[in-house]
Amino acid sequence: MASPDDLSVFRGAQFSEAIAKLDDLLIQGGRIFLVGAGCSRCAGLPLITELTDSVLGSSELDDASKTILNEFKNQFGGSRSAHIEDYLSELVDMLAIVERRDERGATLNKMSLGTAEYTAKQLRSAVNKIKNVIALIVEKNIVIDTHRSFVEAVHRPVRVGKTSPGQVVDYLVLNYDTAIEDALALERVSYSDGIDGGVTGWWNPQTFERDGLAARVLKLHGSINWCELTDDPLPRRVGSCLQIKDSGDERRILIWPASTKHRETQLDPYAQLMDRARHIMRPKMGSQRVLVICGYSFGDTHINIEIDRALRESAGDLTIIAFTSEDVPTGQLKAWNEEDGIRDQVLIYSNRGFFHGEFSVEVKTDLLWWKFENLTRLLRGER
């Protein structure tokens, strides 16, 4: 096991204001945590670049699908940032073209890729097999010790002299794995993820409104243990030991890493979950909400749009705390940090600095507070 990172830098005066603001904001009510893929790394799951290599090298992927995937990889030659989402997006786009021609009865109903031509049936088979391999990689055994420490820190009484907010904590989860739900259960935190029942259950969003909840988990991209049964697009959770005729891999309810993400969010259950997320990120008049973003690289446009709208429509009542592995704010974070009117609502904890409105402090060494395991240690009071 790797040695834990040194957090002693956060004892110094240079970052005292940043740490104090983090502490003060997290003892307020209305806490929301947006959990991205980076938070699953410490559990043993791959980041997107590692997932790409794992899929391409998987022995579970048949030769025909691997050939197609490698052809798309070749077409991104020269790119240093292309990954499985780009390759799968191209494949899905090509499939859509060929299927449309098929539906219209066109005779030119094959597409060239590399030195071969492919029918809609072949392309669809490749899409499904690639998705199944992704699912197999995500469905591996994982270690969630850090996640347990994280939820224990979030839900414990805050500190001496301060009272616990006593309000429901919302988790907006973009990952397929069940690490947050499992950690909440193991720490005996009462929560709902919209599924009623037990190991095997059914979709019932009314569970989000149950009395006595301490947490709500919104799986905005679906969950590895969700599937759909015939004639019902809403999720079932099926126990892994059960053999149900129409609950195979092809029936998984997931928003796969592809360009179709935005379109799929318009369908239930994702539309229901996103509507609830919008409501959560918009405080009622006179109340405050704090959205903590960790393990997320702002790579999903549909998620970025929702956060941006919530920030602008909150009339100053939504505060964003964003942790990023970038040395300084870039992209969406840079835009927020530079825009008058909203910059004071956004606190950015970057790899080499802290940025809040006109205040900033930058250093030449890595701070690493953006790592999920280090954020967890900070929430537990370690310095």
C-alpha positions as CSV (number, residue, x, y, z in Angstrom):
1,M,0.0,0.0,0.0
2,A,1.4,3.4,-0.9
3,S,2.3,5.9,1.9
4,P,-0.3,8.5,2.5
5,D,0.4,12.0,1.1
6,D,1.9,14.6,3.4
7,L,-0.9,17.1,4.5
8,S,1.3,19.2,6.8
9,V,1.3,22.1,4.3
10,F,-2.3,22.8,5.3
11,R,-1.2,23.6,8.9
12,G,0.5,26.8,7.6
13,A,-0.9,30.3,7.5
14,Q,-0.7,30.2,3.7
15,F,-3.7,27.9,3.4
16,S,-5.4,28.6,6.7
17,E,-8.1,30.7,5.0
18,A,-8.8,28.1,2.4
19,I,-9.1,25.3,5.0
20,A,-11.2,27.6,7.3
21,K,-13.6,28.3,4.5
22,L,-13.9,24.6,3.7
23,D,-14.7,23.8,7.3
24,D,-17.2,26.7,7.7
25,L,-19.1,25.9,4.5
26,L,-19.4,22.2,5.3
27,I,-21.1,22.8,8.6
28,Q,-23.9,24.6,6.8
29,G,-27.1,22.8,5.9
30,G,-27.9,21.8,2.3
31,R,-24.7,19.9,1.4
32,I,-24.4,18.3,-2.0
33,F,-21.5,16.2,-3.2
34,L,-21.0,15.6,-6.9
35,V,-18.8,12.5,-7.1
36,G,-16.9,11.7,-10.3
37,A,-14.8,8.9,-11.6
38,G,-11.7,10.2,-9.9
39,C,-13.2,9.2,-6.5
40,S,-13.4,5.5,-7.5
41,R,-9.6,5.3,-8.3
42,C,-8.7,4.6,-4.7
43,A,-11.2,1.8,-4.7
44,G,-9.4,0.0,-7.5
45,L,-11.4,1.2,-10.5
46,P,-9.7,2.7,-13.6
47,L,-9.8,6.3,-14.8
48,I,-10.9,6.8,-18.4
49,T,-7.5,6.4,-20.0
50,E,-6.9,3.2,-18.0
51,L,-10.4,2.0,-18.9
52,T,-9.6,2.6,-22.6
53,D,-6.4,0.4,-22.4
54,S,-8.3,-2.3,-20.4
55,V,-11.1,-2.5,-23.0
56,L,-8.6,-2.6,-25.9
57,G,-6.6,-5.3,-24.2
58,S,-9.5,-7.3,-22.8
59,S,-9.6,-11.0,-23.6
60,E,-13.4,-10.8,-23.2
61,L,-13.6,-8.7,-26.4
62,D,-13.9,-10.7,-29.6
63,D,-11.5,-10.1,-32.5
64,A,-14.1,-8.4,-34.7
65,S,-15.1,-5.8,-32.1
66,K,-11.4,-5.2,-31.2
67,T,-10.6,-4.6,-34.8
68,I,-13.4,-2.0,-35.1
69,L,-12.3,-0.3,-31.9
70,N,-8.7,-0.2,-33.0
71,E,-9.7,1.3,-36.4
72,F,-11.4,4.2,-34.5
73,K,-8.3,4.6,-32.3
74,N,-6.2,4.9,-35.4
75,Q,-8.4,7.6,-36.7
76,F,-7.6,9.6,-33.6
77,G,-3.9,9.3,-34.4
78,G,-1.9,12.3,-33.1
79,S,-4.4,13.0,-30.3
80,R,-3.0,12.7,-26.7
81,S,-6.4,12.9,-25.1
82,A,-8.7,10.6,-27.1
83,H,-10.2,7.7,-25.1
84,I,-12.9,5.0,-25.2
85,E,-15.7,7.6,-25.0
86,D,-14.4,9.1,-28.3
87,Y,-14.0,5.7,-30.0
88,L,-17.4,4.4,-28.8
89,S,-19.1,7.7,-29.9
90,E,-17.7,7.4,-33.4
91,L,-18.9,3.8,-33.5
92,V,-22.4,4.7,-32.3
93,D,-22.6,7.6,-34.8
94,M,-21.6,5.2,-37.7
95,L,-24.2,2.7,-36.5
96,A,-26.9,5.4,-36.5
97,I,-26.1,6.3,-40.2
98,V,-26.2,2.7,-41.3
99,E,-29.4,1.9,-39.4
100,R,-31.1,5.0,-40.9
101,R,-30.2,3.8,-44.4
102,D,-31.5,0.3,-43.6
103,E,-34.8,1.8,-42.4
104,R,-35.2,3.7,-45.7
105,G,-34.4,0.6,-47.7
106,A,-31.2,2.1,-49.2
107,T,-28.9,-0.3,-51.1
108,L,-25.8,1.5,-49.8
109,N,-26.2,0.2,-46.3
110,K,-22.7,-0.6,-45.3
111,M,-19.9,1.7,-44.0
112,S,-16.2,1.4,-44.7
113,L,-13.8,1.3,-41.8
114,G,-10.2,0.6,-42.5
115,T,-10.0,-2.1,-45.2
116,A,-13.4,-3.6,-44.4
117,E,-17.1,-2.8,-44.8
118,Y,-19.6,-3.3,-41.9
119,T,-23.4,-3.8,-41.8
120,A,-25.6,-2.4,-39.1
121,K,-25.8,-5.8,-37.5
122,Q,-22.0,-6.1,-37.2
123,L,-21.7,-2.6,-35.8
124,R,-24.5,-3.1,-33.3
125,S,-22.9,-6.3,-32.2
126,A,-19.6,-4.5,-31.6
127,V,-21.3,-1.7,-29.6
128,N,-23.0,-4.3,-27.3
129,K,-19.8,-6.3,-26.8
130,I,-17.7,-3.2,-26.0
131,K,-20.4,-2.1,-23.5
132,N,-20.4,-5.6,-21.9
133,V,-16.6,-5.5,-21.5
134,I,-16.8,-2.0,-19.9
135,A,-19.4,-3.4,-17.5
136,L,-17.1,-6.4,-16.6
137,I,-14.2,-4.0,-15.9
138,V,-16.4,-1.8,-13.6
139,E,-18.0,-4.8,-11.9
140,K,-14.8,-6.1,-10.4
141,N,-14.2,-6.4,-6.7
142,I,-13.3,-3.1,-5.1
143,V,-12.0,-1.8,-1.8
144,I,-14.2,1.0,-0.3
145,D,-12.3,1.8,2.9
146,T,-11.8,5.4,1.8
147,H,-15.5,5.7,0.8
148,R,-16.5,4.5,4.3
149,S,-14.3,7.0,5.9
150,F,-15.6,9.7,3.7
151,V,-19.3,9.2,4.4
152,E,-18.5,8.7,8.1
153,A,-16.8,12.1,8.1
154,V,-19.7,13.7,6.2
155,H,-22.4,12.4,8.5
156,R,-20.6,12.6,11.9
157,P,-21.3,15.4,14.3
158,V,-19.2,18.2,12.9
159,R,-16.9,19.4,15.7
160,V,-17.0,20.5,19.3
161,G,-19.0,23.6,19.7
162,K,-20.7,23.2,16.4
163,T,-24.0,21.4,15.8
164,S,-24.6,18.9,13.0
165,P,-26.7,20.3,10.2
166,G,-29.2,17.5,10.7
167,Q,-30.3,17.8,7.1
168,V,-30.3,15.3,4.2
169,V,-27.0,15.1,2.4
170,D,-27.3,14.6,-1.4
171,Y,-24.8,12.7,-3.5
172,L,-24.9,13.3,-7.3
173,V,-23.0,10.2,-8.5
174,L,-21.7,10.0,-12.1
175,N,-20.1,6.6,-11.7
176,Y,-21.6,3.1,-12.4
177,D,-20.1,1.5,-9.3
178,T,-21.9,1.2,-6.0
179,A,-19.2,2.5,-3.7
180,I,-21.1,5.4,-2.2
181,E,-24.3,3.3,-1.6
182,D,-22.3,0.5,-0.1
183,A,-20.3,2.8,2.1
184,L,-23.5,4.5,3.4
185,A,-25.0,1.1,4.2
186,L,-21.9,-0.2,6.0
187,E,-21.7,3.0,8.1
188,R,-25.4,2.6,8.9
189,V,-26.5,5.9,7.3
190,S,-30.1,5.8,6.2
191,Y,-30.3,6.6,2.5
192,S,-32.4,6.1,-0.7
193,D,-31.1,5.6,-4.2
194,G,-34.6,5.4,-5.7
195,I,-34.8,1.6,-5.6
196,D,-37.3,0.0,-3.2
197,G,-37.0,-3.5,-1.9
198,G,-33.7,-5.2,-0.9
199,V,-30.9,-6.9,-2.8
200,T,-33.5,-7.2,-5.6
201,G,-35.7,-4.2,-5.9
202,W,-37.7,-1.9,-8.2
203,W,-37.7,1.8,-9.1
204,N,-39.7,3.9,-6.7
205,P,-38.6,7.5,-6.6
206,Q,-41.0,8.1,-3.7
207,T,-38.4,6.5,-1.5
208,F,-36.4,9.8,-1.9
209,E,-39.1,11.5,0.2
210,R,-39.2,9.0,3.1
211,D,-38.9,10.4,6.6
212,G,-35.7,9.8,8.5
213,L,-33.4,9.8,5.5
214,A,-29.8,11.0,6.1
215,A,-28.8,10.8,2.5
216,R,-30.1,10.6,-1.1
217,V,-28.0,9.0,-3.8
218,L,-28.8,10.1,-7.4
219,K,-27.0,7.9,-9.9
220,L,-27.2,10.3,-12.9
221,H,-25.6,7.9,-15.3
222,G,-27.2,4.7,-14.0
223,S,-25.8,1.9,-11.9
224,I,-24.0,-1.3,-12.7
225,N,-26.6,-3.2,-10.7
226,W,-29.6,-1.8,-12.6
227,C,-31.3,-3.5,-15.5
228,E,-34.6,-3.2,-17.3
229,L,-37.1,-6.0,-17.8
230,T,-39.3,-6.4,-20.9
231,D,-41.9,-3.6,-21.3
232,D,-40.6,-1.5,-18.4
233,P,-37.9,1.1,-19.0
234,L,-37.5,1.8,-15.3
235,P,-34.7,0.1,-13.4
236,R,-34.8,-3.1,-11.4
237,R,-32.0,-4.1,-9.1
238,V,-31.5,-7.9,-9.6
239,G,-29.4,-9.9,-7.1
240,S,-26.3,-11.2,-8.7
241,C,-27.2,-14.8,-7.9
242,L,-30.6,-14.6,-9.7
243,Q,-31.1,-15.9,-13.2
244,I,-33.9,-13.9,-14.8
245,K,-34.5,-14.5,-18.5
246,D,-34.4,-10.9,-19.7
247,S,-32.0,-9.3,-17.3
248,G,-28.8,-10.0,-19.1
249,D,-25.9,-7.6,-19.9
250,E,-27.7,-6.1,-22.9
251,R,-30.5,-4.9,-20.5
252,R,-28.3,-2.9,-18.2
253,I,-29.5,0.6,-17.5
254,L,-26.4,2.8,-17.9
255,I,-25.5,5.9,-19.8
256,W,-22.5,4.6,-21.6
257,P,-19.4,6.7,-22.2
258,A,-20.4,7.9,-25.7
259,S,-21.8,11.0,-27.4
260,T,-25.3,9.8,-26.8
261,K,-25.1,10.8,-23.2
262,H,-27.1,14.0,-23.5
263,R,-29.9,12.3,-25.6
264,E,-30.2,9.5,-23.1
265,T,-30.6,11.9,-20.2
266,Q,-33.9,12.9,-21.7
267,L,-35.4,9.5,-20.9
268,D,-36.5,8.0,-17.6
269,P,-35.1,7.2,-15.1
270,Y,-32.4,9.7,-16.0
271,A,-34.9,12.5,-16.7
272,Q,-36.4,12.0,-13.3
273,L,-33.0,12.0,-11.6
274,M,-31.8,15.1,-13.4
275,D,-35.0,16.9,-12.6
276,R,-34.5,16.1,-8.9
277,A,-30.8,17.2,-9.1
278,R,-31.9,20.5,-10.6
279,H,-34.3,21.0,-7.7
280,I,-31.6,20.0,-5.1
281,M,-29.1,22.5,-6.6
282,R,-31.5,25.4,-6.4
283,P,-32.0,26.5,-2.7
284,K,-35.3,27.7,-1.5
285,M,-35.5,31.4,-0.9
286,G,-33.4,32.4,2.1
287,S,-31.6,29.1,2.4
288,Q,-28.1,28.1,1.4
289,R,-26.7,25.1,-0.5
290,V,-23.1,24.0,-0.9
291,L,-22.1,21.9,-3.8
292,V,-18.8,20.0,-3.4
293,I,-17.3,18.7,-6.7
294,C,-14.6,16.0,-6.4
295,G,-13.2,13.5,-8.8
296,Y,-14.8,15.2,-11.8
297,S,-13.0,16.8,-14.7
298,F,-16.0,18.7,-16.2
299,G,-16.0,16.4,-19.2
300,D,-19.8,16.0,-19.4
301,T,-21.4,18.9,-21.1
302,H,-24.9,18.1,-20.0
303,I,-23.7,18.1,-16.3
304,N,-21.7,21.3,-16.7
305,I,-24.8,23.1,-18.2
306,E,-26.9,22.1,-15.2
307,I,-24.3,23.2,-12.6
308,D,-23.8,26.5,-14.5
309,R,-27.5,27.2,-14.7
310,A,-28.0,26.4,-11.0
311,L,-25.1,28.7,-10.1
312,R,-26.6,31.6,-12.1
313,E,-30.2,31.1,-10.9
314,S,-29.4,30.7,-7.3
315,A,-29.2,34.5,-6.6
316,G,-26.1,33.9,-4.5
317,D,-27.5,31.1,-2.4
318,L,-25.5,28.2,-4.1
319,T,-21.8,28.0,-3.3
320,I,-19.5,25.7,-5.3
321,I,-16.4,24.0,-3.8
322,A,-14.4,22.4,-6.6
323,F,-11.4,20.2,-6.3
324,T,-9.3,19.9,-9.4
325,S,-6.0,18.2,-10.3
326,E,-5.2,21.0,-12.7
327,D,-2.5,23.3,-11.4
328,V,-4.7,26.4,-11.9
329,P,-8.3,26.7,-12.9
330,T,-9.0,25.9,-16.6
331,G,-12.1,25.6,-18.7
332,Q,-15.3,26.0,-16.8
333,L,-13.6,26.7,-13.5
334,K,-11.5,29.4,-15.1
335,A,-14.6,31.0,-16.6
336,W,-16.4,31.1,-13.3
337,N,-13.4,32.4,-11.5
338,E,-13.1,35.3,-14.0
339,E,-16.8,36.3,-14.2
340,D,-18.0,39.1,-12.0
341,G,-21.2,38.4,-10.3
342,I,-20.6,34.7,-9.7
343,R,-16.9,34.4,-8.9
344,D,-17.4,34.9,-5.2
345,Q,-19.7,31.8,-5.2
346,V,-17.0,29.5,-6.4
347,L,-14.0,28.2,-4.3
348,I,-11.4,26.3,-6.3
349,Y,-8.9,24.0,-4.6
350,S,-6.5,23.3,-7.5
351,N,-3.3,21.3,-7.5
352,R,-1.1,24.3,-7.0
353,G,-3.3,26.9,-5.5
354,F,-6.6,28.2,-4.0
355,F,-8.8,30.6,-5.9
356,H,-11.9,32.4,-4.5
357,G,-13.1,35.6,-6.2
358,E,-10.3,38.1,-6.2
359,F,-8.3,36.2,-3.6
360,S,-5.8,33.6,-4.7
361,V,-2.7,31.9,-3.4
362,E,-0.4,29.9,-5.7
363,V,2.6,27.6,-4.9
364,K,5.1,25.7,-7.0
365,T,4.5,22.3,-5.3
366,D,1.7,19.8,-5.7
367,L,-1.0,20.2,-3.0
368,L,-2.9,17.0,-3.7
369,W,-6.0,18.0,-1.7
370,W,-8.0,17.2,-4.8
371,K,-7.4,13.4,-4.3
372,F,-10.5,11.8,-2.8
373,E,-8.5,10.0,-0.1
374,N,-6.8,13.3,0.9
375,L,-10.1,15.2,0.8
376,T,-11.5,12.5,3.1
377,R,-8.6,13.0,5.5
378,L,-9.1,16.8,5.5
379,L,-12.9,16.3,6.3
380,R,-11.9,14.1,9.2
381,G,-9.8,17.0,10.6
382,E,-6.3,15.7,9.7
383,R,-3.7,18.3,8.8
